[in-house]
Amino acid sequence: MKKKLMTIVICTMLCAALFAGCGRAEEKELTGTIDEIKDFMFVITDENDTPYSFTFEEKPEGLENVSEGDTVIVKYTGTISEVDPFEGEVISVEKTE
């Protein structure tokens, strides 16, 4: 009986650890110039002249403090592509000096 209970407890702990790990997404950064800002998205062009569109439902932290032409650091999770839609979440937008 103790062996069965220990097996159940260990399996439960492993499952909980797996679910906790899946909830954390890797935070990434992109530095570039803001080309366009709209109510639901903004476009950043990096140093290689590659534009990336970031969409959002709620305005990300710091976006209200920047304007078109500013150089910024965008912190985000997910994946960006110059051809595919943004898949992820914008965490913050910070103007660089």
N, CA, C and O atoms as a printed pandas DataFrame, in Angstrom:
     atom_number atom_name residue_name chain_id  residue_number  x_coord  y_coord  z_coord
0              1         N          MET        A               1    0.813   -1.191    0.000
1              2        CA          MET        A               1    0.000    0.000    0.000
2              3         C          MET        A               1    0.865    1.266    0.000
3              4         O          MET        A               1    0.557    2.225   -0.708
4              5         N          LYS        A               2    1.948    1.272    0.794
5              6        CA          LYS        A               2    2.830    2.428    0.844
6              7         C          LYS        A               2    3.506    2.661   -0.511
7              8         O          LYS        A               2    3.685    3.804   -0.931
8              9         N          LYS        A               3    3.872    1.592   -1.181
9             10        CA          LYS        A               3    4.531    1.702   -2.470
10            11         C          LYS        A               3    3.596    2.337   -3.501
11            12         O          LYS        A               3    4.022    3.167   -4.304
12            13         N          LYS        A               4    2.330    1.946   -3.475
13            14        CA          LYS        A               4    1.336    2.487   -4.400
14            15         C          LYS        A               4    1.103    3.974   -4.111
15            16         O          LYS        A               4    1.014    4.782   -5.036
16            17         N          LEU        A               5    1.007    4.328   -2.844
17            18        CA          LEU        A               5    0.808    5.722   -2.451
18            19         C          LEU        A               5    2.004    6.577   -2.869
19            20         O          LEU        A               5    1.826    7.681   -3.383
20            21         N          MET        A               6    3.209    6.077   -2.655
21            22        CA          MET        A               6    4.417    6.813   -3.056
22            23         C          MET        A               6    4.457    7.011   -4.569
23            24         O          MET        A               6    4.851    8.077   -5.039
24            25         N          THR        A               7    4.058    6.010   -5.327
25            26        CA          THR        A               7    4.030    6.107   -6.784
26            27         C          THR        A               7    3.043    7.193   -7.227
27            28         O          THR        A               7    3.339    7.979   -8.127
28            29         N          ILE        A               8    1.884    7.230   -6.596
29            30        CA          ILE        A               8    0.882    8.241   -6.930
30            31         C          ILE        A               8    1.395    9.643   -6.596
31            32         O          ILE        A               8    1.219   10.575   -7.381
32            33         N          VAL        A               9    2.030    9.790   -5.428
33            34        CA          VAL        A               9    2.561   11.088   -5.019
34            35         C          VAL        A               9    3.650   11.554   -5.979
35            36         O          VAL        A               9    3.668   12.720   -6.372
36            37         N          ILE        A              10    4.545   10.669   -6.355
37            38        CA          ILE        A              10    5.635   11.029   -7.270
38            39         C          ILE        A              10    5.079   11.417   -8.638
39            40         O          ILE        A              10    5.522   12.399   -9.233
40            41         N          CYS        A              11    4.113   10.651   -9.137
41            42        CA          CYS        A              11    3.500   10.980  -10.433
42            43         C          CYS        A              11    2.794   12.328  -10.389
43            44         O          CYS        A              11    2.868   13.101  -11.344
44            45         N          THR        A              12    2.119   12.611   -9.296
45            46        CA          THR        A              12    1.429   13.891   -9.150
46            47         C          THR        A              12    2.430   15.046   -9.144
47            48         O          THR        A              12    2.191   16.078   -9.770
48            49         N          MET        A              13    3.544   14.875   -8.442
49            50        CA          MET        A              13    4.562   15.910   -8.393
50            51         C          MET        A              13    5.205   16.129   -9.763
51            52         O          MET        A              13    5.464   17.270  -10.147
52            53         N          LEU        A              14    5.460   15.066  -10.490
53            54        CA          LEU        A              14    6.037   15.198  -11.824
54            55         C          LEU        A              14    5.086   15.924  -12.771
55            56         O          LEU        A              14    5.508   16.783  -13.544
56            57         N          CYS        A              15    3.814   15.578  -12.708
57            58        CA          CYS        A              15    2.816   16.258  -13.554
58            59         C          CYS        A              15    2.727   17.743  -13.214
59            60         O          CYS        A              15    2.639   18.581  -14.112
60            61         N          ALA        A              16    2.749   18.068  -11.935
61            62        CA          ALA        A              16    2.687   19.470  -11.511
62            63         C          ALA        A              16    3.913   20.229  -12.012
63            64         O          ALA        A              16    3.795   21.375  -12.446
64            65         N          ALA        A              17    5.076   19.611  -11.957
65            66        CA          ALA        A              17    6.299   20.255  -12.443
66            67         C          ALA        A              17    6.249   20.478  -13.946
67            68         O          ALA        A              17    6.703   21.513  -14.435
68            69         N          LEU        A              18    5.709   19.530  -14.672
69            70        CA          LEU        A              18    5.584   19.687  -16.125
70            71         C          LEU        A              18    4.657   20.839  -16.482
71            72         O          LEU        A              18    4.973   21.647  -17.355
72            73         N          PHE        A              19    3.507   20.918  -15.806
73            74        CA          PHE        A              19    2.562   21.994  -16.090
74            75         C          PHE        A              19    3.138   23.353  -15.717
75            76         O          PHE        A              19    2.908   24.334  -16.424
76            77         N          ALA        A              20    3.873   23.426  -14.631
77            78        CA          ALA        A              20    4.480   24.695  -14.218
78            79         C          ALA        A              20    5.532   25.142  -15.223
79            80         O          ALA        A              20    5.637   26.333  -15.517
80            81         N          GLY        A              21    6.297   24.220  -15.746
81            82        CA          GLY        A              21    7.325   24.539  -16.735
82            83         C          GLY        A              21    6.744   24.974  -18.059
83            84         O          GLY        A              21    7.332   25.819  -18.734
84            85         N          CYS        A              22    5.615   24.429  -18.452
85            86        CA          CYS        A              22    4.997   24.784  -19.724
86            87         C          CYS        A              22    4.423   26.184  -19.704
87            88         O          CYS        A              22    4.265   26.790  -20.764
88            89         N          GLY        A              23    4.108   26.715  -18.549
89            90        CA          GLY        A              23    3.516   28.036  -18.457
90            91         C          GLY        A              23    4.513   29.167  -18.627
91            92         O          GLY        A              23    4.111   30.317  -18.803
92            93         N          ARG        A              24    5.780   28.875  -18.580
93            94        CA          ARG        A              24    6.798   29.910  -18.691
94            95         C          ARG        A              24    7.323   29.957  -20.114
95            96         O          ARG        A              24    7.842   28.970  -20.636
96            97         N          ALA        A              25    7.181   31.109  -20.726
97            98        CA          ALA        A              25    7.705   31.281  -22.075
98            99         C          ALA        A              25    8.988   32.090  -21.997
99           100         O          ALA        A              25    9.149   32.941  -21.122
100          101         N          GLU        A              26    9.885   31.819  -22.909
101          102        CA          GLU        A              26   11.164   32.513  -22.927
102          103         C          GLU        A              26   10.974   33.962  -23.374
103          104         O          GLU        A              26   10.351   34.227  -24.402
104          105         N          GLU        A              27   11.510   34.881  -22.603
105          106        CA          GLU        A              27   11.429   36.302  -22.940
106          107         C          GLU        A              27   12.566   36.651  -23.896
107          108         O          GLU        A              27   13.721   36.297  -23.660
108          109         N          LYS        A              28   12.225   37.350  -24.978
109          110        CA          LYS        A              28   13.209   37.739  -25.990
110          111         C          LYS        A              28   13.181   39.252  -26.153
111          112         O          LYS        A              28   12.271   39.922  -25.664
112          113         N          GLU        A              29   14.187   39.783  -26.845
113          114        CA          GLU        A              29   14.267   41.222  -27.093
114          115         C          GLU        A              29   14.576   41.496  -28.556
115          116         O          GLU        A              29   15.280   40.725  -29.209
116          117         N          LEU        A              30   14.046   42.593  -29.059
117          118        CA          LEU        A              30   14.357   43.079  -30.405
118          119         C          LEU        A              30   14.594   44.576  -30.301
119          120         O          LEU        A              30   13.781   45.303  -29.730
120          121         N          THR        A              31   15.703   45.031  -30.852
121          122        CA          THR        A              31   16.006   46.455  -30.887
122          123         C          THR        A              31   15.813   46.947  -32.312
123          124         O          THR        A              31   16.280   46.325  -33.266
124          125         N          GLY        A              32   15.121   48.065  -32.444
125          126        CA          GLY        A              32   14.888   48.623  -33.769
126          127         C          GLY        A              32   14.181   49.958  -33.687
127          128         O          GLY        A              32   14.020   50.531  -32.609
128          129         N          THR        A              33   13.759   50.448  -34.848
129          130        CA          THR        A              33   13.092   51.741  -34.955
130          131         C          THR        A              33   11.607   51.533  -35.200
131          132         O          THR        A              33   11.216   50.694  -36.012
132          133         N          ILE        A              34   10.779   52.299  -34.497
133          134        CA          ILE        A              34    9.338   52.199  -34.694
134          135         C          ILE        A              34    8.973   52.897  -35.999
135          136         O          ILE        A              34    9.250   54.082  -36.183
136          137         N          ASP        A              35    8.345   52.142  -36.905
137          138        CA          ASP        A              35    7.903   52.700  -38.183
138          139         C          ASP        A              35    6.447   53.131  -38.144
139          140         O          ASP        A              35    6.060   54.093  -38.808
140          141         N          GLU        A              36    5.640   52.418  -37.363
141          142        CA          GLU        A              36    4.204   52.670  -37.370
142          143         C          GLU        A              36    3.608   52.217  -36.044
143          144         O          GLU        A              36    4.004   51.186  -35.501
144          145         N          ILE        A              37    2.655   52.990  -35.520
145          146        CA          ILE        A              37    1.931   52.609  -34.307
146          147         C          ILE        A              37    0.443   52.768  -34.584
147          148         O          ILE        A              37   -0.003   53.819  -35.042
148          149         N          LYS        A              38   -0.324   51.714  -34.301
149          150        CA          LYS        A              38   -1.776   51.750  -34.429
150          151         C          LYS        A              38   -2.396   51.296  -33.109
151          152         O          LYS        A              38   -1.682   50.969  -32.161
152          153         N          ASP        A              39   -3.726   51.280  -33.055
153          154        CA          ASP        A              39   -4.427   50.899  -31.825
154          155         C          ASP        A              39   -4.222   49.440  -31.446
155          156         O          ASP        A              39   -4.396   49.090  -30.278
156          157         N          PHE        A              40   -3.863   48.585  -32.379
157          158        CA          PHE        A              40   -3.782   47.151  -32.135
158          159         C          PHE        A              40   -2.438   46.539  -32.519
159          160         O          PHE        A              40   -2.237   45.338  -32.339
160          161         N          MET        A              41   -1.510   47.349  -33.050
161          162        CA          MET        A              41   -0.220   46.822  -33.495
162          163         C          MET        A              41    0.792   47.938  -33.681
163          164         O          MET        A              41    0.450   49.120  -33.720
164          165         N          PHE        A              42    2.062   47.522  -33.794
165          166        CA          PHE        A              42    3.124   48.454  -34.166
166          167         C          PHE        A              42    4.166   47.690  -34.972
167          168         O          PHE        A              42    4.252   46.465  -34.892
168          169         N          VAL        A              43    4.957   48.426  -35.751
169          170        CA          VAL        A              43    5.974   47.819  -36.620
170          171         C          VAL        A              43    7.340   48.337  -36.199
171          172         O          VAL        A              43    7.542   49.541  -36.039
172          173         N          ILE        A              44    8.277   47.404  -36.021
173          174        CA          ILE        A              44    9.664   47.717  -35.681
174          175         C          ILE        A              44   10.548   47.236  -36.824
175          176         O          ILE        A              44   10.393   46.113  -37.305
176          177         N          THR        A              45   11.478   48.086  -37.260
177          178        CA          THR        A              45   12.461   47.690  -38.267
178          179         C          THR        A              45   13.806   47.557  -37.577
179          180         O          THR        A              45   14.269   48.487  -36.917
180          181         N          ASP        A              46   14.434   46.390  -37.732
181          182        CA          ASP        A              46   15.709   46.137  -37.056
182          183         C          ASP        A              46   16.879   46.719  -37.844
183          184         O          ASP        A              46   16.680   47.392  -38.856
184          185         N          GLU        A              47   18.095   46.458  -37.379
185          186        CA          GLU        A              47   19.304   47.010  -38.002
186          187         C          GLU        A              47   19.554   46.481  -39.408
187          188         O          GLU        A              47   20.321   47.080  -40.162
188          189         N          ASN        A              48   18.921   45.369  -39.775
189          190        CA          ASN        A              48   19.064   44.802  -41.120
190          191         C          ASN        A              48   17.946   45.248  -42.059
191          192         O          ASN        A              48   17.771   44.674  -43.134
192          193         N          ASP        A              49   17.186   46.275  -41.654
193          194        CA          ASP        A              49   16.038   46.791  -42.408
194          195         C          ASP        A              49   14.935   45.751  -42.593
195          196         O          ASP        A              49   14.230   45.761  -43.601
196          197         N          THR        A              50   14.791   44.859  -41.619
197          198        CA          THR        A              50   13.727   43.861  -41.639
198          199         C          THR        A              50   12.599   44.347  -40.733
199          200         O          THR        A              50   12.816   44.573  -39.543
200          201         N          PRO        A              51   11.382   44.511  -41.294
201          202        CA          PRO        A              51   10.256   44.963  -40.469
202          203         C          PRO        A              51    9.562   43.796  -39.772
203          204         O          PRO        A              51    9.401   42.724  -40.354
204          205         N          TYR        A              52    9.157   44.011  -38.534
205          206        CA          TYR        A              52    8.423   43.019  -37.752
206          207         C          TYR        A              52    7.177   43.677  -37.173
207          208         O          TYR        A              52    7.262   44.737  -36.552
208          209         N          SER        A              53    6.027   43.055  -37.373
209          210        CA          SER        A              53    4.764   43.559  -36.828
210          211         C          SER        A              53    4.462   42.869  -35.510
211          212         O          SER        A              53    4.562   41.646  -35.403
212          213         N          PHE        A              54    4.093   43.649  -34.511
213          214        CA          PHE        A              54    3.689   43.135  -33.206
214          215         C          PHE        A              54    2.238   43.535  -32.975
215          216         O          PHE        A              54    1.915   44.722  -32.953
216          217         N          THR        A              55    1.372   42.558  -32.804
217          218        CA          THR        A              55   -0.030   42.836  -32.507
218          219         C          THR        A              55   -0.282   42.636  -31.015
219          220         O          THR        A              55    0.442   41.902  -30.343
220          221         N          PHE        A              56   -1.325   43.304  -30.506
221          222        CA          PHE        A              56   -1.649   43.186  -29.089
222          223         C          PHE        A              56   -3.124   43.482  -28.875
223          224         O          PHE        A              56   -3.760   44.173  -29.671
224          225         N          GLU        A              57   -3.655   42.943  -27.781
225          226        CA          GLU        A              57   -5.024   43.250  -27.384
226          227         C          GLU        A              57   -5.031   44.409  -26.388
227          228         O          GLU        A              57   -5.843   45.328  -26.499
228          229         N          GLU        A              58   -4.123   44.357  -25.415
229          230        CA          GLU        A              58   -3.961   45.450  -24.461
230          231         C          GLU        A              58   -2.638   46.128  -24.746
231          232         O          GLU        A              58   -1.632   45.464  -24.996
232          233         N          LYS        A              59   -2.639   47.458  -24.708
233          234        CA          LYS        A              59   -1.433   48.226  -25.010
234          235         C          LYS        A              59   -0.306   47.800  -24.071
235          236         O          LYS        A              59   -0.472   47.842  -22.851
236          237         N          PRO        A              60    0.844   47.387  -24.627
237          238        CA          PRO        A              60    1.953   46.951  -23.774
238          239         C          PRO        A              60    2.572   48.103  -22.985
239          240         O          PRO        A              60    2.483   49.268  -23.373
240          241         N          GLU        A              61    3.188   47.749  -21.890
241          242        CA          GLU        A              61    3.841   48.723  -21.018
242          243         C          GLU        A              61    4.878   49.517  -21.801
243          244         O          GLU        A              61    5.720   48.940  -22.488
244          245         N          GLY        A              62    4.816   50.845  -21.697
245          246        CA          GLY        A              62    5.807   51.711  -22.317
246          247         C          GLY        A              62    5.465   52.193  -23.712
247          248         O          GLY        A              62    6.095   53.132  -24.199
248          249         N          LEU        A              63    4.493   51.588  -24.373
249          250        CA          LEU        A              63    4.175   51.988  -25.743
250          251         C          LEU        A              63    3.667   53.427  -25.805
251          252         O          LEU        A              63    3.885   54.122  -26.798
252          253         N          GLU        A              64    2.995   53.870  -24.754
253          254        CA          GLU        A              64    2.470   55.236  -24.744
254          255         C          GLU        A              64    3.581   56.277  -24.628
255          256         O          GLU        A              64    3.340   57.461  -24.867
256          257         N          ASN        A              65    4.796   55.854  -24.264
257          258        CA          ASN        A              65    5.917   56.780  -24.075
258          259         C          ASN        A              65    6.836   56.890  -25.289
259          260         O          ASN        A              65    7.847   57.591  -25.233
260          261         N          VAL        A              66    6.502   56.210  -26.379
261          262        CA          VAL        A              66    7.342   56.241  -27.573
262          263         C          VAL        A              66    6.517   56.701  -28.767
263          264         O          VAL        A              66    5.287   56.678  -28.743
264          265         N          SER        A              67    7.228   57.120  -29.815
265          266        CA          SER        A              67    6.534   57.545  -31.024
266          267         C          SER        A              67    7.301   57.057  -32.247
267          268         O          SER        A              67    8.419   56.554  -32.135
268          269         N          GLU        A              68    6.682   57.214  -33.417
269          270        CA          GLU        A              68    7.308   56.768  -34.659
270          271         C          GLU        A              68    8.660   57.448  -34.831
271          272         O          GLU        A              68    8.795   58.651  -34.604
272          273         N          GLY        A              69    9.665   56.662  -35.237
273          274        CA          GLY        A              69   11.015   57.173  -35.406
274          275         C          GLY        A              69   11.934   56.913  -34.232
275          276         O          GLY        A              69   13.153   57.022  -34.362
276          277         N          ASP        A              70   11.359   56.567  -33.076
277          278        CA          ASP        A              70   12.170   56.275  -31.885
278          279         C          ASP        A              70   12.839   54.910  -32.021
279          280         O          ASP        A              70   12.283   53.985  -32.613
280          281         N          THR        A              71   14.037   54.804  -31.464
281          282        CA          THR        A              71   14.700   53.505  -31.353
282          283         C          THR        A              71   14.284   52.906  -30.018
283          284         O          THR        A              71   14.372   53.555  -28.976
284          285         N          VAL        A              72   13.828   51.651  -30.065
285          286        CA          VAL        A              72   13.268   51.007  -28.875
286          287         C          VAL        A              72   13.788   49.587  -28.712
287          288         O          VAL        A              72   14.347   48.997  -29.636
288          289         N          ILE        A              73   13.589   49.060  -27.518
289          290        CA          ILE        A              73   13.796   47.644  -27.226
290          291         C          ILE        A              73   12.427   47.069  -26.920
291          292         O          ILE        A              73   11.739   47.533  -26.011
292          293         N          VAL        A              74   12.034   46.063  -27.678
293          294        CA          VAL        A              74   10.757   45.382  -27.456
294          295         C          VAL        A              74   11.049   44.065  -26.763
295          296         O          VAL        A              74   11.822   43.250  -27.266
296          297         N          LYS        A              75   10.433   43.857  -25.610
297          298        CA          LYS        A              75   10.529   42.574  -24.908
298          299         C          LYS        A              75    9.248   41.812  -25.193
299          300         O          LYS        A              75    8.151   42.352  -25.054
300          301         N          TYR        A              76    9.390   40.546  -25.596
301          302        CA          TYR        A              76    8.233   39.757  -26.007
302          303         C          TYR        A              76    8.478   38.271  -25.767
303          304         O          TYR        A              76    9.602   37.833  -25.520
304          305         N          THR        A              77    7.408   37.525  -25.848
305          306        CA          THR        A              77    7.501   36.062  -25.859
306          307         C          THR        A              77    6.901   35.598  -27.172
307          308         O          THR        A              77    6.126   36.323  -27.795
308          309         N          GLY        A              78    7.252   34.406  -27.589
309          310        CA          GLY        A              78    6.694   33.872  -28.828
310          311         C          GLY        A              78    7.685   33.976  -29.967
311          312         O          GLY        A              78    8.898   34.010  -29.757
312          313         N          THR        A              79    7.150   34.027  -31.183
313          314        CA          THR        A              79    7.994   34.067  -32.373
314          315         C          THR        A              79    7.610   35.246  -33.258
315          316         O          THR        A              79    6.442   35.616  -33.368
316          317         N          ILE        A              80    8.633   35.822  -33.885
317          318        CA          ILE        A              80    8.385   36.883  -34.850
318          319         C          ILE        A              80    8.886   36.432  -36.209
319          320         O          ILE        A              80    9.789   35.603  -36.314
320          321         N          SER        A              81    8.287   36.989  -37.236
321          322        CA          SER        A              81    8.658   36.665  -38.607
322          323         C          SER        A              81    8.327   37.871  -39.467
323          324         O          SER        A              81    7.388   38.610  -39.174
324          325         N          GLU        A              82    9.099   38.072  -40.530
325          326        CA          GLU        A              82    8.783   39.198  -41.403
326          327         C          GLU        A              82    7.618   38.889  -42.332
327          328         O          GLU        A              82    7.079   39.800  -42.959
328          329         N          VAL        A              83    7.213   37.616  -42.435
329          330        CA          VAL        A              83    6.102   37.252  -43.320
330          331         C          VAL        A              83    4.892   36.676  -42.588
331          332         O          VAL        A              83    3.763   36.823  -43.056
332          333         N          ASP        A              84    5.112   36.023  -41.445
333          334        CA          ASP        A              84    4.013   35.399  -40.712
334          335         C          ASP        A              84    3.514   36.335  -39.608
335          336         O          ASP        A              84    4.270   37.176  -39.122
336          337         N          PRO        A              85    2.239   36.191  -39.207
337          338        CA          PRO        A              85    1.716   37.010  -38.108
338          339         C          PRO        A              85    2.448   36.728  -36.797
339          340         O          PRO        A              85    2.960   35.630  -36.578
340          341         N          PHE        A              86    2.486   37.729  -35.943
341          342        CA          PHE        A              86    3.129   37.609  -34.634
342          343         C          PHE        A              86    2.380   36.597  -33.785
343          344         O          PHE        A              86    1.158   36.660  -33.650
344          345         N          GLU        A              87    3.129   35.665  -33.217
345          346        CA          GLU        A              87    2.579   34.648  -32.323
346          347         C          GLU        A              87    3.240   34.831  -30.968
347          348         O          GLU        A              87    4.355   34.353  -30.755
348          349         N          GLY        A              88    2.571   35.515  -30.052
349          350        CA          GLY        A              88    3.152   35.706  -28.734
350          351         C          GLY        A              88    2.523   36.868  -28.006
351          352         O          GLY        A              88    1.389   37.257  -28.281
352          353         N          GLU        A              89    3.280   37.418  -27.069
353          354        CA          GLU        A              89    2.798   38.519  -26.242
354          355         C          GLU        A              89    3.889   39.564  -26.104
355          356         O          GLU        A              89    5.040   39.229  -25.824
356          357         N          VAL        A              90    3.537   40.824  -26.300
357          358        CA          VAL        A              90    4.474   41.924  -26.086
358          359         C          VAL        A              90    4.464   42.252  -24.600
359          360         O          VAL        A              90    3.413   42.546  -24.030
360          361         N          ILE        A              91    5.623   42.201  -23.980
361          362        CA          ILE        A              91    5.734   42.474  -22.551
362          363         C          ILE        A              91    5.943   43.964  -22.309
363          364         O          ILE        A              91    5.269   44.557  -21.467
364          365         N          SER        A              92    6.883   44.579  -23.051
365          366        CA          SER        A              92    7.135   46.002  -22.873
366          367         C          SER        A              92    7.837   46.594  -24.081
367          368         O          SER        A              92    8.430   45.882  -24.891
368          369         N          VAL        A              93    7.757   47.907  -24.181
369          370        CA          VAL        A              93    8.440   48.683  -25.214
370          371         C          VAL        A              93    9.173   49.793  -24.489
371          372         O          VAL        A              93    8.558   50.573  -23.762
372          373         N          GLU        A              94   10.492   49.872  -24.682
373          374        CA          GLU        A              94   11.302   50.847  -23.949
374          375         C          GLU        A              94   12.164   51.644  -24.908
375          376         O          GLU        A              94   12.891   51.067  -25.718
376          377         N          LYS        A              95   12.092   52.953  -24.825
377          378        CA          LYS        A              95   12.895   53.826  -25.669
378          379         C          LYS        A              95   14.357   53.751  -25.236
379          380         O          LYS        A              95   14.665   53.783  -24.044
380          381         N          THR        A              96   15.263   53.650  -26.229
381          382        CA          THR        A              96   16.695   53.632  -25.921
382          383         C          THR        A              96   17.252   55.030  -26.100
383          384         O          THR        A              96   16.636   55.876  -26.749
384          385         N          GLU        A              97   18.389   55.263  -25.537
385          386        CA          GLU        A              97   19.018   56.594  -25.612
386          387         C          GLU        A              97   19.895   56.692  -26.829
387          388         O          GLU        A              97   20.509   57.732  -27.066
